[in-house]
């Protein structure tokens, strides 16, 4: 029986690669769960998705982007014209301010384009490292580890970290995971967390990761 608590970094890397291979076969062609057709739409959708379901965001963004299809259009929008379009999203008042102000900064500072650099993305209202990593990974194909509630739960259960802080988790995982799998592995863990490794009732009997999981072995 393996002793995952005594693993070396190299052993963790090997186990991460094995888990990634299993999840890749189980969840092929994973991508972001938010409907979008360009980096700007993805950025706005991810801002709206904070503490809200992806399904709900996907219901409101078609109307939002039909009315305000570009950063320039949204930058000029009045709060009272935007808020009704996203009224069903959690914290719609604050998020209305965030997406308008973000659009204004995109126009004024980034020539109407979504920036690629992490430091630049973090200057935008409503954007933290999780949002920035989603945008960098899904819109620009750059490596990024997205630490949402599912990823945080699973990487602790899988014994890769023993930490609850998303930024520290991201830094620790970056030393264990090969950067070529960061974006897809994060998304696979989110899917697996939703389907199998639930917060309250994980379906361990049906989990394909049992032999590689210290929670079970």
For each residue, the residues with C-beta under 8 A, 3 or more apart:
1: 217
2: 217
3: 6 7
4: 7 15 159 214 217
5: 159 214
6: 3
7: 3 4 11 12 15 159
8: 11 12
9: 12 13 175 176
10: 13 14
11: 7 8 14 15
12: 7 8 9 15 16 159 160 176
13: 9 10 16 17 176 177 178
14: 10 11 17 18
15: 4 7 11 12 18 19 212
16: 12 13 19 20 160 176 177 178 181 185
17: 13 14 20 21 178 181
18: 14 15 21 22 212
19: 15 16 22 23 158 209 212
20: 16 17 23 24 177 181 184 185 188
21: 17 18 24 25
22: 18 19 25 26 208 209 212
23: 19 20 26 27 185 188 189 191 192 208 209
24: 20 21 27 28 184 188
25: 21 22 28
26: 22 23 188 192 208
27: 23 24 30 188 191 192
28: 24 25
29:
30: 27 184 187 188 191
31: 138 187
32: 36 42 134 138 187
33: 54 58 190
34: 42 45 46 49 54 57 58 61
35: 41 45 58 61 62
36: 32 41 42 45 61
37: 41
38: 41 42 139
39: 42 43 113 114 135 139 140
40: 43 44 70 71 106 114
41: 35 36 37 38 44 45 61 65
42: 32 34 36 38 39 45 46 114 134 135 138 139
43: 39 40 46 47 102 114 124 127 131 135 139
44: 40 41 47 48 61 64 65 74 99 102 103
45: 34 35 36 41 42 48 49 57 58 61
46: 34 42 43 49 50 127 131 134 135
47: 43 44 50 95 98 99 102 126 127 131
48: 44 45 52 57 60 61 86 89 95 99
49: 34 45 46 52 53 54 57
50: 46 47 90 91 95 126 131
51: 90 91
52: 48 49 56 57 89 90 91
53: 49 56 57
54: 33 34 49 57 58
55: 58 59
56: 52 53 59 60 88 89
57: 34 45 48 49 52 53 54 60 61 89
58: 33 34 35 45 54 55 61 62
59: 55 56 62 88
60: 48 56 57 63 64 85 86 88 89
61: 34 35 36 41 44 45 48 57 58 64 65
62: 35 58 59 65 66
63: 60 66 67 85
64: 44 60 61 67 68 82 85 86
65: 41 44 61 62 68 69
66: 62 63 69
67: 63 64 73 77 81 85
68: 64 65 73 74 77 82 103
69: 65 66 73
70: 40 73 74 112
71: 40 74 75 103 106 107 112
72: 75 76 103 107 112
73: 67 68 69 70 76 77 103
74: 44 68 70 71 77 82 99 100 103
75: 71 72 100 103 104 106 107
76: 72 73
77: 67 68 73 74 81 82 100 103
78: 81 82
79: 82 83 96 97 100
80: 83 84
81: 67 77 78 84 85
82: 64 68 74 77 78 79 85 86 96 99 100
83: 79 80 86 87 92 93 96
84: 80 81 87
85: 60 63 64 67 81 82
86: 48 60 64 82 83 89 92 95 96 99
87: 83 84 92
88: 56 59 60 92
89: 48 52 56 57 60 86 92 95
90: 50 51 52
91: 50 51 52 94 95
92: 83 86 87 88 89 95 96
93: 83 96 97
94: 91 97 98 126
95: 47 48 50 86 89 91 92 98 99 126
96: 79 82 83 86 92 93 99 100
97: 79 93 94 100 101 125
98: 47 94 95 101 102 125 126
99: 44 47 48 74 82 86 95 96 102 103 126
100: 74 75 77 79 82 96 97 103 104
101: 97 98 104 105 125
102: 43 44 47 98 99 105 106 124 125 126 127
103: 44 68 71 72 73 74 75 77 99 100 106 107
104: 75 100 101 107 108
105: 101 102 108 109 110 123 124 125
106: 40 71 75 102 103 109 110 112 113 114 124
107: 71 72 75 103 104 110 111 112
108: 104 105
109: 105 106 123
110: 105 106 107 113 114 115 120
111: 107
112: 70 71 72 106 107
113: 39 106 110
114: 39 40 42 43 106 110 121 135 139
115: 110 120 121
116: 120 136 140 142
117: 120 121
118: 121 122 129 132 136
119: 122 123
120: 110 115 116 117 123 124
121: 114 115 117 118 124 127 131 132 135 136
122: 118 119 127 128 129 132
123: 105 109 119 120 127
124: 43 102 105 106 120 121 127
125: 97 98 101 102 105
126: 47 50 94 95 98 99 102 131
127: 43 46 47 102 121 122 123 124 131 132
128: 122 131 132
129: 118 122 132 133 147 166 167 170
130: 133 134 146 147 148 166
131: 43 46 47 50 121 126 127 128 134 135
132: 118 121 122 127 128 129 135 136 144
133: 129 130 136 137 144 145 146 147 170 183 186
134: 32 42 46 130 131 137 138 144 146
135: 39 42 43 46 114 121 131 132 138 139 140
136: 116 118 121 132 133 139 140 142 143 144
137: 133 134 140 141 142 143 144 146 182 183 186
138: 31 32 42 134 135 183
139: 38 39 42 43 114 135 136
140: 39 116 135 136 137
141: 137 183
142: 116 136 137 183
143: 136 137 179 180 182 183
144: 132 133 134 136 137 182 183 186
145: 133 151 170 173 174 177 182 183 185 186
146: 130 133 134 137 151 183 186 187 190
147: 129 130 133 151 152 155 166 167 169 170 173 186
148: 130 151 152 190
149: 152 153 193 199
150: 153 154 189 190 192 193 194 197
151: 145 146 147 148 154 155 169 186 189 190 193
152: 147 148 149 155 156 164 166 169
153: 149 150 156 157 193 197 199
154: 150 151 157 158 189 192 193 197
155: 147 151 152 158 160 161 169 173 189
156: 152 153 159 160 161 162 163 164
157: 153 154 197 202 213 214 215
158: 19 154 155 209 212 213 214 215
159: 4 5 7 12 156 162 213 214 215
160: 12 16 155 156 172 173 176
161: 155 156 168 169 172 173
162: 156 159
163: 156 168 169 172
164: 152 156 169
165: 168 169
166: 129 130 147 152 169 170
167: 129 147 170 171
168: 161 163 165 171 172
169: 147 151 152 155 161 163 164 165 166 172 173
170: 129 133 145 147 166 167 173 174
171: 167 168 174 175
172: 160 161 163 168 169 175 176
173: 145 147 155 160 161 169 170 176 177 182
174: 145 170 171 177 179 182
175: 9 171 172
176: 9 12 13 16 160 172 173
177: 13 16 20 145 173 174 181 182 185
178: 13 16 17 181 182
179: 143 174 182
180: 143
181: 16 17 20 177 178 184 185
182: 137 143 144 145 173 174 177 178 179 185 186
183: 133 137 138 141 142 143 144 145 146 186 187
184: 20 24 30 181 187 188
185: 16 20 23 145 177 181 182 188 189
186: 133 137 144 145 146 147 151 182 183 189 190
187: 30 31 32 146 183 184 190 191
188: 20 23 24 26 27 30 184 185 191 192
189: 23 150 151 154 155 185 186 192 193
190: 33 146 148 150 151 186 187 193 194
191: 23 27 30 187 188 194 195
192: 23 26 27 150 154 188 189 195 196 197 209
193: 149 150 151 153 154 189 190 196 197 198 199
194: 150 190 191 198
195: 191 192
196: 192 193 202 203 206 207
197: 150 153 154 157 192 193 202 203 207
198: 193 194 201 202 203
199: 149 153 193 202
200:
201: 198
202: 157 196 197 198 199 207 215
203: 196 197 198 206 207
204: 207 210 213 215 216
205:
206: 196 203
207: 196 197 202 203 204 210 213 216
208: 22 23 26
209: 19 22 23 158 192 212 213
210: 204 207 213 216 217
211: 216 217
212: 15 18 19 22 158 209 217
213: 157 158 159 204 207 209 210 216 217
214: 4 5 157 158 159 217
215: 157 158 159 202 204
216: 204 207 210 211 213
217: 1 2 4 210 211 212 213 214
